[in-house]
Amino acid sequence: MSDVNPMASGARKLVEVCAGVQPGESVLVVTDSEKLAIADAVAVAATESGAGVTVAIMATRSQDGHEPPRPVAAAMHAADVIFTPVAISITHTSAIRDACAAGARAVVMTGFTQKMMEGGGLDADFQALKPICEHVAGYFERGSQVRVLTPAGTDVVLSIAGRTGIAKTCIVGPGEFSPVPDIEATVSPVEGSAQGVIVADASIPYLGIGVLREPVRFTVVDGQITSVAGGAAADVIRAAWAELDDPNVYNVAELGIGLNPACRLSGEMLEDEGCWGTVHFGTGTSITLGGNVKAACHYDLLMHKTTIEVDGEKILENGELLVSDGAAHDDH
């Protein structure tokens, strides 16, 4: 017998597998008017699990990274589990950071669509992929110097000395948040350390850009993006950053490796960033990733066929993972 709501199966996976919701827990679903149907599916699944469920509907944020209203932030701080099916990201906010610091676990669902609820990256075996992601994040945890190269022209060196390697496994414990289905190993570079050139040639899943038709070139000096070149997409990014009038938006905030073989490039942020073997640099806010910068936004710049060296050891070459703990994963 099929589910009446085609999103019900995906909602149950989010509730039962990703968040591990238990009877009696306090669950908060934070949403906006654009994602009400998805929020409803998640709320129903959480209610069926025996949790106490509250749905908070807020106005759609005007910009990725803008804080939710204070009453919503307070509810997040008091919740055991948070789901965020929203159109515009609230992931890299003080509200998420503070809620996790208070012990909440958060499943991030920015830009989720009905199609994403019904398949794609959500079909992955999160339990099987978790040890792979944790193993890769361990290289960032132990590492000091990183070099990132691509055939398209990316060549960046940066320091991660003393920074935390984060495994976003789509399975969250207390004090953790994870975007779903974006499985990735990530780290925040030391502020001011990144030098070189980033060439995004896969996707910039923000500002309506999505999958790239032509590459966008970002010059990086002392951890800051100093110039952007590359046609219409570059024009959109430059204009968006200029309008925000915040120097912190140019910060190189993150380096991440996508590790979900069920994800495909589509222009949807949480699918694109999880694609197996893609690499992205995050810009702007880093406080939710172990860094020290709070900016008006956080955007990610995705690349194909990337090679990453940590302290001289290649862990990724042309998008192929060279290090693994032996756990199985799907063909990609």
C-alpha positions in Angstrom: 0.0 0.0 0.0 1.5 3.4 -1.0 1.7 6.4 1.2 -1.1 8.9 0.7 1.4 11.7 0.9 4.3 10.9 -1.5 6.6 12.8 0.8 5.8 10.6 3.8 8.5 8.1 3.4 11.2 10.7 3.1 9.8 12.6 6.1 10.0 9.4 8.2 13.7 8.9 7.1 14.4 12.5 8.2 12.7 11.9 11.6 13.8 8.4 12.3 17.2 8.0 10.7 18.6 11.5 10.5 17.3 12.9 13.8 16.5 9.7 15.7 13.5 11.3 17.2 12.3 9.6 20.4 8.9 9.6 22.1 8.4 12.6 24.4 11.1 14.7 22.8 10.4 18.3 21.9 10.6 18.8 18.1 10.5 22.2 16.4 9.9 22.6 12.7 10.9 26.0 11.5 9.5 27.0 8.1 8.2 29.8 5.9 5.2 30.2 3.6 7.1 28.6 0.7 7.8 25.3 2.4 4.6 24.6 4.3 3.8 21.3 2.6 7.2 19.9 3.4 7.0 21.2 7.0 3.7 19.5 7.4 5.0 16.1 6.2 7.9 16.3 8.7 5.6 17.4 11.5 3.3 14.5 10.8 6.2 12.0 10.8 7.6 13.5 14.1 4.1 13.3 15.7 3.8 9.7 14.7 7.1 9.0 16.5 5.6 10.2 19.7 7.3 13.5 20.0 5.8 16.8 21.0 5.8 18.9 17.8 5.7 22.6 17.3 5.7 24.3 13.9 7.0 27.9 13.7 6.1 29.8 10.6 8.2 32.9 9.9 8.5 35.3 7.0 10.9 34.1 4.4 14.3 35.6 5.1 15.5 38.3 2.7 19.0 36.9 2.6 20.8 33.6 3.3 22.2 33.8 6.8 19.8 36.4 8.2 18.7 35.5 11.7 15.2 34.1 12.4 12.9 36.3 14.6 13.7 36.3 18.3 10.7 34.2 19.3 11.7 31.5 16.8 15.3 31.6 18.0 14.1 31.2 21.6 12.0 28.2 20.6 15.1 26.7 18.8 17.1 27.1 21.9 14.5 25.2 23.9 14.0 22.3 21.5 15.5 18.9 21.5 15.3 18.5 17.7 15.0 21.1 15.0 14.1 20.7 11.4 14.4 23.7 9.0 12.5 23.4 5.8 12.9 27.0 4.6 13.4 28.7 1.3 16.3 30.9 2.4 19.0 29.5 4.7 19.1 30.1 8.4 21.9 27.5 8.8 24.8 29.8 9.4 23.2 31.9 12.1 23.7 32.5 15.7 20.3 30.9 16.4 21.5 27.6 15.0 24.8 27.8 16.8 23.3 28.7 20.1 20.6 26.0 19.9 23.2 23.4 19.2 25.4 24.7 22.0 22.4 24.2 24.3 22.2 20.5 23.2 19.7 20.6 20.3 20.3 18.5 17.2 19.3 20.2 13.9 18.4 18.7 10.5 19.0 21.5 7.9 16.5 21.4 5.0 17.2 24.7 3.1 15.5 24.8 -0.3 14.0 21.3 0.0 11.6 20.4 -2.8 9.0 17.6 -3.1 11.3 15.9 -5.6 14.1 15.9 -2.9 11.6 14.4 -0.4 10.8 11.6 -2.8 14.3 10.5 -3.8 17.7 11.5 -5.0 20.2 12.1 -2.2 17.8 11.1 0.4 17.9 7.5 -0.9 21.5 7.1 0.3 22.5 4.7 3.0 23.5 7.3 5.6 24.6 4.7 8.2 27.0 3.1 5.7 28.4 6.4 4.5 28.9 7.9 8.0 32.2 6.1 8.7 33.6 7.3 5.3 32.7 10.9 6.0 34.1 10.7 9.6 37.4 9.2 8.2 37.8 12.0 5.7 37.0 14.6 8.3 39.8 13.1 10.4 42.4 14.3 7.9 41.2 17.8 8.3 41.1 17.4 12.1 44.8 16.3 12.2 46.0 18.5 9.3 47.8 21.8 9.1 48.3 22.9 5.5 46.0 22.2 2.6 46.4 22.7 -1.2 43.4 22.6 -3.5 43.8 22.2 -7.3 41.5 21.7 -10.3 42.0 21.4 -14.1 39.8 24.5 -14.5 42.4 26.6 -12.7 41.7 26.4 -8.9 45.0 26.6 -7.0 44.6 27.6 -3.3 46.8 27.0 -0.3 45.4 27.5 3.2 46.0 26.7 6.9 43.7 24.5 9.0 46.0 24.2 12.0 44.0 23.8 15.1 40.7 23.7 13.3 38.0 21.0 13.7 37.3 18.6 11.0 33.5 18.3 10.8 31.7 15.2 9.4 28.2 16.2 8.2 26.8 12.7 7.9 23.1 13.5 7.8 22.8 11.8 11.2 22.8 14.2 14.1 23.5 13.8 17.8 23.1 16.3 20.6 24.9 19.6 19.8 25.2 18.8 16.1 23.6 20.1 12.9 23.8 18.5 9.5 22.3 19.5 6.1 20.5 16.7 4.4 21.2 15.0 2.0 24.5 16.9 1.9 27.0 14.4 3.3 30.3 16.2 3.4 33.6 16.4 5.3 34.4 20.1 6.0 36.7 22.4 7.8 37.0 26.2 8.3 40.4 27.6 7.2 42.3 29.8 9.6 41.3 33.4 8.9 43.6 35.2 6.6 45.5 32.1 5.5 43.9 31.3 2.1 45.8 32.4 -0.9 45.3 31.8 -4.6 42.5 31.3 -7.1 39.2 29.5 -6.9 37.5 28.6 -10.2 33.9 27.4 -9.6 32.9 25.2 -12.6 30.2 23.0 -11.2 27.5 25.0 -9.3 26.8 28.1 -7.3 23.4 27.1 -5.9 22.4 30.5 -4.6 21.0 33.7 -6.0 19.3 31.8 -8.8 22.6 30.8 -10.4 22.6 27.0 -9.9 24.6 24.7 -12.3 27.2 26.7 -14.1 27.3 27.2 -17.8 30.7 29.0 -17.6 33.3 29.0 -14.8 33.6 31.9 -12.3 37.0 32.9 -11.1 37.6 34.2 -7.6 41.0 35.7 -6.6 41.9 35.1 -3.0 44.4 37.2 -1.0 45.0 36.8 2.7 41.8 34.8 3.2 39.6 37.3 1.3 38.1 37.3 -2.1 39.4 40.3 -3.9 37.9 39.9 -7.4 35.3 38.0 -9.2 35.3 37.3 -13.0 33.2 35.1 -15.3 30.2 36.4 -17.1 26.6 36.7 -15.9 27.0 34.6 -12.7 30.0 36.7 -11.6 27.9 39.9 -12.1 25.2 38.5 -9.9 27.6 37.6 -7.1 29.4 40.9 -7.2 26.1 42.8 -7.1 24.8 40.7 -4.2 27.9 41.1 -2.1 28.1 44.9 -2.9 24.5 45.4 -1.8 25.1 43.7 1.6 27.9 46.2 2.3 29.6 43.8 4.7 33.4 43.1 4.2 33.0 39.7 6.0 31.0 38.3 3.0 34.4 38.0 1.2 35.9 35.7 3.8 37.0 32.2 2.7 35.0 30.4 5.4 35.0 26.7 4.5 36.4 23.8 2.5 34.1 20.8 2.0 34.2 17.5 0.1 30.8 16.0 -1.0 30.4 12.3 -0.1 26.8 11.3 -1.1 26.9 9.1 -4.3 23.1 9.4 -4.6 23.2 13.2 -5.1 23.3 14.8 -8.5 24.0 18.3 -9.6 20.6 20.0 -10.0 21.0 23.6 -8.8 19.5 22.7 -5.4 22.0 23.6 -2.7 21.8 20.5 -0.5 21.9 18.1 -3.4 24.7 19.9 -5.2 27.0 20.2 -2.2 26.7 16.5 -1.3 27.6 15.2 -4.8 30.3 12.5 -4.4 33.8 13.9 -5.2 32.7 17.5 -5.7 34.5 20.1 -3.6 33.2 23.5 -2.5 34.6 26.6 -0.9 32.2 28.4 1.4 32.3 32.2 1.8 31.2 34.6 4.5 30.1 33.2 7.8 32.3 30.6 9.5 31.1 30.6 13.2 29.0 27.5 12.7 31.9 25.7 11.2 34.6 26.3 13.8 35.7 29.7 12.5 35.3 33.2 13.9 33.6 35.2 11.2 29.9 36.2 11.2 28.9 37.7 7.9 25.6 38.7 6.2 25.6 35.6 4.1 27.3 32.2 3.4 27.6 31.1 -0.2 29.3 28.0 -1.6 31.3 27.7 -4.8 31.5 24.1 -6.3 34.2 22.6 -8.4 34.7 19.4 -10.5 37.7 17.0 -10.6 39.4 18.5 -7.5 42.6 17.4 -6.0 43.2 18.0 -2.3 46.5 17.6 -0.5 46.6 17.7 3.3 50.2 18.2 4.6 51.5 16.9 1.3 49.3 13.8 1.2 46.6 13.5 -1.5 43.3 12.6 -0.1 41.3 13.4 -3.2 42.6 13.3 -6.8 40.5 14.5 -9.8 37.4 14.0 -7.7 38.3 10.4 -6.7 38.6 9.7 -3.0 42.0 8.1 -2.2 41.5 7.5 1.5 38.8 5.3 3.0 38.2 3.2 6.2 37.0 0.3 4.0 33.3 1.0 4.4 31.2 0.2 1.3 29.5 2.9 -0.8 27.4 3.0 -3.9 28.9 3.2 -7.3 29.0 6.8 -8.5 
